Amino acid sequence: MSNSSPSHSGLRSGLLVGLAALSLWSCGESEASADGVLRFTAIPDDNTTELMERFAPVAAYLSKELGVPVEYVATSDYSASIDAFKTGDVHMAWFGGLTGVQARAAVPGSEAIAQGKVDPHFKSYFIANKDLGLSKSDEFPMELRGKSFTFGSDKSTSGRLMPEYYIRSKTGEAPADFFGQPANFSGSHDKTAKLVEAGTFQSGALNYKTYDRMVETGELDPEICRIVWVTPDYADYNWTAHPELETLFGAGFTKKLQAALVGMKDGKLLAAVDRSEGLIPASNADFDSIAELAVDLGFLRE
C-alpha cells in the first residue's frame, strides 16, 4: 500500500445472557454447537461490565426475531474474541475492521454481514494532554515526536492499525522511532482517553465514537484531553457471521440474521454497538483494503 491516504472505496445477545467468559476453549469441537443456542460476542473495546448490560437487549431481540435462543458471551480481550469465533464457541461477533479480517481469514466461509451506517467512513482521533499546548490541526501533529504515546488494543483498527499506518505514512518512521519508546497499549479506547486526560501519557489515538460519547456524557474533559488531529476515513466495525450458522440453524439463516440486524431500530439495541444512526448490510469486500494494510504492516499473513 502506498503512503497516500486510503480512499473511501478502498478502505472501507436474550433468552440467555452469559456470564463473563474470561477463558475460552482453544481447541476441539465446541459444545456450543450441540445445544441449539446462537452465541455471539463483541470485542471488548470498552468497559466489560457495561458491554454485558448493553448486549442483553440485543440477545432478547435476536431470539425473538430468529426463533432461537441467543446468548451474549463476554470475552476478556480482542484475541479471545477472535479465538472464540475460530473455535465455534461463538457464531457471530461484533468485530473491528482488523479483528474481523483476522477472524474471517481464520474461518473460511465466514462473512461480514452488517455494519454501522458510519462504519464505511470511520476515523480515529489523535489526542494530547493540554500540557503539550497543542490545538487541533489539519496537519499531522509532528510536535508529538518524542512524547509519550499510547495505542488502545494491539489488535484495534481505530486504536492501533490505522493510527500506526498514519504515523508511518506521515512521518516516514515506525512509531517506536517517532515517539522514541516501545509501543504502549492501554487495552481499550476509554482507557486511552482517561490515561491521556490524567497525563499518564502525553498523547494517544482512539476511536472517535468513544471520545465523542465520553465528552457528551461528561466522562472526559475535552479541554484537558484535546483532539489534535483527525485521520482520513476508513472502513471499520462489522458483524461477522460464522459459516456454522447454516449447519446449525438451516440454509438461509445467515441472511435472516443479517435482516434482523439491519432491522434493529430501537435506540437501546443500537446503543449496544454505539450506532444510533442504524446498521446497513456489509460484505467481506468492504474490508479488502484493511486486509491489504494488515498484511503490509504484519498484522495478517497473506
N, C-alpha and C positions, 0 to 999 in steps of 0.2 A: 504494500500500500504506500502511496506517495505521502509526502509530508503536507500536502494540501488538506484543507478541511474536508471531512467526508460529506458527500451530498445527501440530501433528504432521501432520494431514491435508493442510494446505495447503503446508507446506514439505517438503515431502518432497524363443606362444613358441616334439625340435625337430629336426626333422631338420636344419634350418638355423638358425644363430644369427648374426644380423647384427652387423657391426662398427658402432661408433657412427656414426650418420649425423648429422653436425653441420650439414649443409645439405641441403635437400630441394628438389626441383623445385617451382617455384611456379606453373607454368602448363603447359598442353598435356596430352595424354593420357599417363598414366604407363605405362612399360614393365612395371611390376609386374603390370598386369592381363593380360599376354600370356603369362606363364610358368607359370601354374597354381600359384603359391605364395601361400598366405594369409599376409599380413604384418600385424603388429599392433604397436602402440606403447603407451606409458603416459606420462602427464605426469611430467616429472622433478621430483617434489616431494621427492626425497631424493637421496642420493649416486648419481651416474650409473653409476659402475663397479659398485656394489652392485646396481643395478637390472638390469644386463646379466646378472649371475650369478643373480639371483633369478628372472628370467623364462625362462632357458634350460630349466628343467624343465617350465615351462608349455607352451613350444613343443613339446617332445617329447611331452607328454601329449596335447595337442590334435591333433598329427599322427597319433598312434596312434588316437585316438577318431574322428577325422573322415576318415581315409584320404587326406589330402592333406598335402603338405609345408607346414610352418608355420615362420615366421621372426619373431623379435623384432627390431624396428628401434628403436634409441635415438634420441631427439631432444634437441636442445640446450636447449629451454625450452618453456614452455606453448604459446606461439604457434606454434612449429614443429610441435608435436603436432597442433594444430588444422589447420595448413596441410597437413600430410601426409595427414590424413583428407580434407580438402576436395579435394585433387588426386587422390585414389585411390591414393597411394603406400602407404598402409596401409588395410586393410579393417576394422579393428576397433581400438578404443583403450580403455584404462582412463583415463577422464576424471574430473575432479571435477564437482561439480554445475554450476558455471558454465561450464567448458570444454565439458562435454557439451551443455549448452543452446546454446552458441555454435556448436559443430560441427554439431549437428542442424539448427539454423536455416540454416546454410550449405549443407547437403546434404539436400534434400528426400527423404523416404523412409527416412532413417536412423533407427535405433531403439535406444533403451536396452533392453538385453535381460537384464542381470543386475546385481546389486548385493550388497554385503555384508549380512549379517543386521543389522549395526549401522547401516547407512547411512540407513535412514529416520529414525533418531534420532541423528544425528551432532551434534557440538558442537565449539566452539573454546575454548581456554584463553587468557585474558589473563594474561600473566606479567610479573614485575618482578624486578629485581635486589634482593638483600637490603638493599642500602644505602638503599633507599627506606623500609625499615621497615614495609612493608605485609604484612598477613596476608590469607588467603582470606576472602572475604565473600560473602554472598548479594546484596549491593548492588553496583551498578556502581561501580568504583573512581574516583570523581571526583578523588581525590588524584593521578591521572595527568595532570591538567591542567598544561600547560606542561613536561611531562617529555619526554625524547627517546623515540621510539617507532618500531618497525619492523614493517611487514607482512611477508608472505612474498613470493610471486609476485604481480604486479599482476593476474593472472587466476585467482588461487586462491579457491575458495569459502570454505574454512575459514581461510585466511590473509589474506584481503582482503575479499571481498564481505560475508560475514556479520559480521566484526568492524566493518567500516565501517558497516553497517546499524545495529548496536547502538550504536556511538559516536554516530551521528546521532540515533537514537531516544531514547537515554538522556540525552544532553547538550543536544540541540537545536542542535548545531553540527557543521560539517564537521570531519573530522579535522585538517586544516591549521589551523583556528581553535582547536580544543580543545588541540592539542599545541603550537601556536604555531610550526609549522615545516612545510615542504613534506613530502608523503608520502615515506617511505623504504621500500624494498623489498629484503629480503635475498636473494630468489630462491627460497628453499625453507624448509620448516618446520624442518629440523635446523639450518640456518644461523641462523634466528631465535633458536632456543633457545640456541645457543652464543654468539651476539652479546650476548644479554641476560645470560647467565651471566658473560661476560667483562667486562660493564659498558660495552661499546661503545655499547649502547643501554640506557637505563634500563628500558624496557618493550617489550612486543610482543604479538603474537597469533599463534597457530598451531593446527594440527590436534592434538586431544587424543591421538590414537593415537600420533603421533610422539613427543610429550612422554613419554607413559607408557612407550613402548618404550625410549627413551633413558635414562630413570631406571632401568628394570628391568635394562638391560644395563650400567649403570654409566657411560654416556657423559655423563650430566648429573647435577649435584648439585641436588636439589630444595630444599635449604636455602639455596642461593645464587640459583638461578633458580626463583623461587617462583610458584605459581599464586595469583592474587589474585581472579580471577572466572571463572566458567564460564557460557557462553551457554546459553540455552534450546536445545532440539533443533531440527534442521532436516535436510532430505534432502541427501545429498552424493554420494559416488563411485559410478561405474557403468561397466559395459562397454557401449559403444555400437557397433553394427554398421552398416557401410556397405551401402546397397542393392545395390551392385555384386556383393555376395556371391552373390545369387540368379542373376545372369547368369553369373558365373564358375564356380560350382560346382553350379548346378541349383536348381530350385524346392524350397523347404523346407529349404535348407541353413542358413538363419539359425536356424530352430527347433532343428535338430540341434546347432548351435553353442551355442545357449542351454542345451540339455540337458547338453552336455559341461561347460560352465562351472559350472552349478548342481550337477553331479555330482562336482565336484572334492572329494575328501575327505582326500587326503594332506596332511599338515601342511606339507611343503615347497612344495607348489603354492599352498596358501592363504597361506603366508608371503610370497609374491611381492607380494601386494596387502595384506599385513598384516591378513588377515581370518581368523584362526584359528577364528572362530565359524561360518564357511561362507558360501556365497552363496545368494541367492534370486532368483527372476525379478524383472525390473523392466520398466517401461513408460515412455514419454515423459511420460505424465500424472503420474507420481510427482514430476516436477520442474517442474510448472506454476508453482508459486509462486516457485521460484528464477528462472524465466524472467521472471515478473512483476517481481520485485525487481530483476533485472538491467536491465530496461527503465527502471524507476523511477530507478535510480542511474546510468544512462547507459552500462551495460556491454553493452547489446544494443539494436539498433534494433527498433522494433515492425514 
